[in-house]
Amino acid sequence: MKIKSAFEHNQEISKPYTCLGPNISPPLQFEDIPQEAESFVLIIEDVDATPKPWTHWMVFNIPAVTQSVEEGKVPLGGVEGLCNNHTFGYEGPCPRYFQGTHHYWFRLYALDTMLDLPAASEREDVEKAMEGHIVAQAELLGLCTRPDDLE
């Protein structure tokens, strides 16, 4: 299984997809989807932030027929869970508050089930419900560096 976006693996995330721009979610493509997949979970996290990891977006119960997600859109049929700020929705990379380059992992999990969870679910609840149901996983690493002119 693969996840792709407007940036290449281990490359800088384009400004529109960060808080330094319009802060919209990037387009995504899902490839080589396993036949036994019933749903996807998408988690975007900053492994360099505090607390670690910082969840920037979490969407679960994305139907496994989904092959792409439009820029600035929630995956059709998906349920947004809570991010670290107890908010719903995409929180793009925001290096203005942190020095150096941060690593943003876009993790896509294919599950053999739909999760029976409410939208206001915390990441820990989603991960617990995923246990024993992951049939494939894909990762895409994006980087975001704080510009020198932001002090």
Beta strands, then each sheet from edge to edge (+ up, - down):
strand 1: 2-5
strand 2: 11-12
strand 3: 28-31
strand 4: 39-46
strand 5: 54-63
strand 6: 68-69
strand 7: 79-80
strand 8: 101-111
strand 9: 134-145
sheet 1: 1+ 3- 6+
sheet 2: 2+ 9+ 8- 4+ 5- 7+
end
